[in-house]
């Protein structure tokens, strides 16, 4: 059995256990935005997330290497210095699925996320931040020498 198959089969059990324990409500389990995660193109994803009027902001930052030798594991830090940050989304413009990750930021939590992403080829990585005053974004171009999405 491959790891993905195992996770798919075990994912339902995990969700059932979390629902049963009261740590996850049915509404939370259903909040996954399938349409946005399957969309292609930064503008399309922005629109689907309600961020069609997002503005570029120096207070939304992306920290990543200028050149990543292996696109399969690119370390990235995204964050916001904007007050009232509610969520952070990571978008990679040339990946098969543009929307890579979304994180809800609970009130009182530092609005910064550290993760590793796959990048198919050299392109811009966007950090989209939702605040109580609207959407803002920052971006950084990352050069990939060996593709991570099947390359």
Residue pairs with C-beta under 8 A, 6 or more apart in sequence:
15 24
15 29
18 24
18 29
19 25
19 26
19 29
33 48
33 49
33 99
33 102
35 48
36 45
36 48
36 49
36 99
37 97
37 99
38 97
39 45
39 48
39 97
39 98
39 99
40 96
40 97
40 98
41 93
41 98
42 91
42 93
42 98
42 124
42 126
44 98
45 89
45 91
45 98
45 99
46 52
46 54
46 128
46 135
46 137
49 89
49 99
49 128
49 130
49 135
50 135
51 128
51 130
51 135
51 137
53 134
53 135
54 128
54 134
54 135
54 136
54 137
55 134
55 135
55 136
55 137
56 136
56 137
56 138
56 139
57 82
57 129
57 136
57 137
57 138
58 138
59 80
59 81
59 82
59 136
59 138
60 78
60 79
60 80
60 81
60 82
60 127
60 128
60 129
60 136
60 137
60 138
61 77
61 78
61 79
61 80
61 81
61 127
61 138
62 76
62 77
62 78
62 125
62 126
62 127
62 138
62 139
62 140
63 76
63 77
63 78
63 140
64 74
64 75
64 76
64 77
64 125
64 140
64 142
65 74
65 75
65 142
66 142
66 143
67 142
67 143
67 144
67 145
68 74
68 119
68 142
68 143
68 144
68 145
69 145
69 146
70 145
70 146
70 148
71 118
71 119
71 120
71 121
71 144
71 145
71 146
71 147
71 148
71 149
71 151
72 118
72 146
72 148
73 116
73 118
73 148
74 116
74 117
74 118
74 119
74 142
74 144
74 148
75 114
75 115
75 116
76 90
76 114
76 115
76 116
76 117
76 125
77 112
77 113
77 114
78 88
78 90
78 112
78 113
78 127
78 138
79 88
79 110
79 111
79 112
79 113
79 127
80 88
80 111
80 112
80 127
80 129
80 131
80 136
82 111
82 129
82 131
82 133
82 136
83 131
83 132
84 131
84 132
84 133
85 105
85 111
85 129
85 130
85 131
86 104
86 105
86 130
86 131
86 132
87 102
87 103
87 104
87 105
87 129
87 130
88 102
88 103
88 105
88 111
88 113
88 127
88 128
88 129
88 130
89 99
89 101
89 102
89 103
89 127
89 128
89 129
89 130
90 99
90 100
90 101
90 102
90 113
90 115
90 117
90 125
90 126
90 127
90 128
91 98
91 99
91 100
91 125
91 126
91 127
91 128
92 98
92 100
92 117
92 119
92 120
92 123
92 124
92 125
92 126
93 123
93 124
93 125
93 126
94 119
94 120
94 121
94 122
94 123
95 118
95 119
95 120
95 123
95 149
96 120
96 149
100 117
100 118
101 113
101 115
101 117
103 113
105 111
111 129
117 125
118 148
118 149
119 125
119 142
119 144
119 147
119 148
119 149
120 144
120 147
120 148
120 149
120 150
120 151
121 144
121 147
121 151
122 141
122 142
122 143
122 144
123 141
123 142
123 144
124 139
124 140
124 141
124 142
125 139
125 140
125 141
125 142
126 137
126 138
126 139
127 137
127 138
127 139
128 135
128 136
128 137
129 135
129 136
129 137
129 138
